[in-house]
């Protein structure tokens, strides 16, 4: 069974023009073209389109998506990893929604805000065991004490800065910028500065192995889908890894 380009556009919530563009750049080929010139898509093409749209939602540009699809040809494996991440995000967002709902109810009813419940879904402790295993208990303890010592406004500002950095990385990767470009190296500098501001990390300790730490994190961003998602997926994380490696070699 196959579907016409108009049917697919309607089902997927996109446009025929977009699908024709995907064909023109080799991102999504129709399974066949009718004698009237109409494009038709089979089930395999639909799976490919679903992957493209999922990656677009992560903020990846079309050149990066093309690289992702070229390197990860196993659709079952790729979609399985994406589903796992979506489920984690769904759970986290549900907790955030409940937290915000409770805040709104308190504000509307002149109730007392409960600070401990306002940031559920912004769980920084979920990586406790992993941090201790990688960098030791002291590293986690210092970072935990630093975080707990921040005011709610400071925590909010830090989260926003972190999200902005991840967004800037994903945007640069999607633009096709080179890892050694001025833009990418400025992001790498900001990234190292961000890491250095977190007590307990090797980057914050005098005499710490900042170079090894930064390059190691770059590898982890690519290997771990949870971290890769912060940079638009595996391809975006690969861009971050390479930019950090170049920066570390030159400046650390």
C-alpha positions as CSV (number, residue, x, y, z in Angstrom):
1,X,0.0,0.0,0.0
2,X,1.2,3.5,-0.7
3,X,-0.2,7.0,-0.2
4,X,-0.1,10.1,-2.4
5,X,1.9,13.1,-1.5
6,X,-1.3,15.0,-0.7
7,X,-2.5,12.2,1.6
8,X,0.9,12.1,3.4
9,X,1.0,15.8,3.9
10,X,-2.5,15.8,5.5
11,X,-1.7,12.8,7.7
12,X,1.7,14.1,8.9
13,X,0.6,17.7,9.4
14,X,3.0,19.0,6.8
15,X,2.8,20.3,3.2
16,X,3.3,18.9,-0.2
17,X,5.8,21.6,-0.8
18,X,7.9,20.4,2.2
19,X,7.7,16.8,1.0
20,X,8.8,17.9,-2.5
21,X,11.7,19.8,-0.9
22,X,12.7,16.7,1.1
23,X,12.8,14.8,-2.2
24,X,14.8,17.5,-4.0
25,X,17.6,17.4,-1.4
26,X,17.6,13.6,-1.1
27,X,16.2,13.5,2.4
28,X,13.0,11.6,1.7
29,X,12.5,9.9,-1.7
30,X,9.0,8.8,-2.8
31,X,8.7,5.0,-3.2
32,X,7.4,5.6,-6.7
33,X,6.3,8.3,-9.1
34,X,3.1,7.9,-11.1
35,X,2.7,8.4,-14.8
36,X,1.1,11.8,-14.0
37,X,4.2,12.8,-12.1
38,X,2.6,12.4,-8.6
39,X,4.8,11.2,-5.8
40,X,3.7,8.1,-3.8
41,X,5.1,6.9,-0.5
42,X,5.1,3.4,1.0
43,X,5.3,2.3,4.7
44,X,9.1,2.6,4.6
45,X,8.9,6.2,3.5
46,X,6.4,6.9,6.2
47,X,8.8,5.6,8.9
48,X,11.6,7.8,7.4
49,X,9.3,10.8,7.5
50,X,8.4,10.1,11.1
51,X,12.1,10.1,12.0
52,X,12.7,13.3,10.1
53,X,9.8,15.1,11.9
54,X,11.0,13.8,15.3
55,X,14.5,15.2,14.7
56,X,13.1,18.5,13.4
57,X,11.2,18.8,16.8
58,X,14.6,18.5,18.5
59,X,15.7,21.6,16.6
60,X,18.1,19.9,14.1
61,X,18.6,21.4,10.7
62,X,18.1,19.4,7.5
63,X,21.8,18.8,6.8
64,X,22.3,17.4,10.3
65,X,19.2,15.2,10.0
66,X,20.6,13.9,6.7
67,X,23.8,12.9,8.5
68,X,21.8,11.3,11.4
69,X,19.8,9.2,8.9
70,X,22.9,8.2,7.0
71,X,24.8,7.0,10.0
72,X,21.8,5.4,11.8
73,X,20.1,3.2,9.2
74,X,18.4,0.8,11.7
75,X,15.0,2.5,12.1
76,X,13.9,0.2,14.8
77,X,16.9,0.9,17.0
78,X,16.7,4.7,16.3
79,X,13.0,5.0,17.0
80,X,13.4,2.8,20.1
81,X,16.0,5.2,21.5
82,X,13.8,8.2,20.6
83,X,10.8,6.6,22.2
84,X,12.7,6.0,25.4
85,X,13.8,9.7,25.5
86,X,10.2,10.8,24.8
87,X,8.8,8.7,27.6
88,X,11.4,10.2,30.0
89,X,10.5,13.7,28.8
90,X,6.8,12.9,29.2
91,X,7.2,11.8,32.8
92,X,9.4,14.9,33.5
93,X,6.9,17.3,31.9
94,X,4.0,15.7,33.7
95,X,5.8,16.4,37.0
96,X,6.5,20.0,35.9
97,X,2.9,20.5,34.9
98,X,1.7,19.2,38.3
99,X,4.2,21.5,40.0
100,X,3.1,24.6,38.0
101,X,-0.6,23.7,38.6
102,X,0.0,23.6,42.3
103,X,1.7,26.9,42.2
104,X,-1.2,28.5,40.3
105,X,-3.7,27.1,42.7
106,X,-1.8,28.5,45.6
107,X,-1.5,31.9,43.9
108,X,-5.2,32.0,43.0
109,X,-6.3,30.9,46.4
110,X,-3.8,33.1,48.3
111,X,-2.3,29.9,49.6
112,X,1.2,29.4,50.8
113,X,3.8,28.4,48.3
114,X,5.8,25.3,49.0
115,X,9.2,25.9,47.6
116,X,10.2,22.2,47.8
117,X,7.3,21.3,45.5
118,X,7.7,24.1,43.0
119,X,10.6,22.5,41.1
120,X,9.5,19.0,40.8
121,X,10.4,17.8,37.4
122,X,13.6,19.8,37.5
123,X,15.4,16.9,39.1
124,X,19.1,17.4,39.3
125,X,19.6,14.5,41.8
126,X,18.7,11.8,39.3
127,X,22.4,11.5,38.3
128,X,23.7,11.2,41.9
129,X,25.0,7.6,41.6
130,X,26.4,8.3,38.1
131,X,28.3,11.4,39.2
132,X,29.7,9.6,42.3
133,X,30.9,6.7,40.2
134,X,32.5,8.9,37.6
135,X,34.0,11.7,39.7
136,X,33.7,10.6,43.3
137,X,31.4,11.4,46.3
138,X,33.2,14.6,47.1
139,X,32.3,15.9,43.6
140,X,28.7,15.2,44.1
141,X,28.6,16.5,47.6
142,X,30.2,19.8,46.6
143,X,27.8,20.2,43.7
144,X,24.8,19.3,45.8
145,X,25.7,21.7,48.6
146,X,26.2,24.5,46.0
147,X,22.9,23.8,44.4
148,X,21.0,23.7,47.7
149,X,22.6,27.0,48.7
150,X,21.2,28.8,45.7
151,X,18.0,30.8,46.0
152,X,15.0,29.9,43.8
153,X,15.8,32.8,41.5
154,X,19.4,31.8,41.2
155,X,18.3,28.2,40.3
156,X,15.9,29.5,37.8
157,X,18.6,31.7,36.2
158,X,21.1,28.9,36.1
159,X,18.6,26.6,34.4
160,X,17.8,29.2,31.8
161,X,21.4,29.8,31.1
162,X,22.0,26.0,30.7
163,X,19.0,25.6,28.4
164,X,20.2,28.6,26.3
165,X,23.6,27.1,25.9
166,X,22.1,23.8,24.7
167,X,19.9,25.6,22.3
168,X,22.8,27.7,20.9
169,X,24.8,24.5,20.4
170,X,21.9,22.8,18.6
171,X,21.4,25.9,16.4
172,X,25.0,26.1,15.5
173,X,25.1,22.4,14.6
174,X,22.0,22.7,12.5
175,X,23.5,25.7,10.6
176,X,26.3,23.5,9.3
177,X,29.0,25.6,11.1
178,X,32.4,23.9,11.3
179,X,33.6,22.7,14.7
180,X,36.7,25.0,14.5
181,X,34.7,28.1,13.4
182,X,34.7,31.2,15.5
183,X,31.0,30.6,16.5
184,X,31.7,27.0,17.6
185,X,34.8,27.9,19.5
186,X,33.0,30.7,21.3
187,X,30.3,28.2,22.4
188,X,33.1,25.9,23.6
189,X,34.5,28.7,25.7
190,X,31.1,29.4,27.2
191,X,30.7,25.7,27.9
192,X,34.0,25.4,29.7
193,X,33.1,28.6,31.7
194,X,29.8,27.1,32.6
195,X,31.4,23.8,33.8
196,X,34.0,25.8,35.8
197,X,31.3,27.6,37.7
198,X,29.9,24.3,39.1
199,X,31.7,23.3,42.4
200,X,32.9,19.7,42.5
201,X,33.8,19.4,38.8
202,X,37.4,18.9,37.7
203,X,37.0,22.2,35.8
204,X,36.3,24.1,39.0
205,X,39.2,22.7,41.0
206,X,42.6,24.4,40.9
207,X,45.0,22.1,39.1
208,X,42.2,19.8,38.0
209,X,42.4,17.9,34.7
210,X,40.1,20.3,32.9
211,X,41.3,19.2,29.5
212,X,40.6,15.5,30.2
213,X,37.3,16.4,31.8
214,X,36.0,18.5,29.0
215,X,37.0,16.0,26.2
216,X,35.6,13.1,28.3
217,X,32.3,14.9,28.6
218,X,32.2,15.4,24.9
219,X,32.5,11.7,24.4
220,X,29.7,11.1,27.0
221,X,27.4,13.6,25.2
222,X,27.6,11.4,22.1
223,X,27.4,8.0,23.8
224,X,24.5,8.8,26.1
225,X,21.1,9.7,24.5
226,X,20.0,11.6,27.6
227,X,22.8,14.1,27.1
228,X,22.7,14.0,23.3
229,X,19.1,15.2,23.5
230,X,20.3,18.5,25.0
231,X,22.2,19.2,21.8
232,X,19.6,18.2,19.2
233,X,20.5,14.5,19.1
234,X,23.5,12.4,18.4
235,X,24.7,14.4,15.4
236,X,24.5,17.7,17.4
237,X,26.3,16.1,20.3
238,X,29.0,15.0,17.9
239,X,29.4,18.6,16.8
240,X,29.8,19.7,20.5
241,X,32.3,16.9,21.1
242,X,34.5,18.0,18.2
243,X,34.3,21.7,19.1
244,X,35.2,21.0,22.7
245,X,38.1,18.7,21.7
246,X,39.5,21.5,19.5
247,X,39.1,24.1,22.2
248,X,40.6,21.9,24.8
249,X,43.7,21.2,22.7
250,X,44.2,24.9,22.1
251,X,43.4,26.5,25.4
252,X,43.4,23.9,28.2
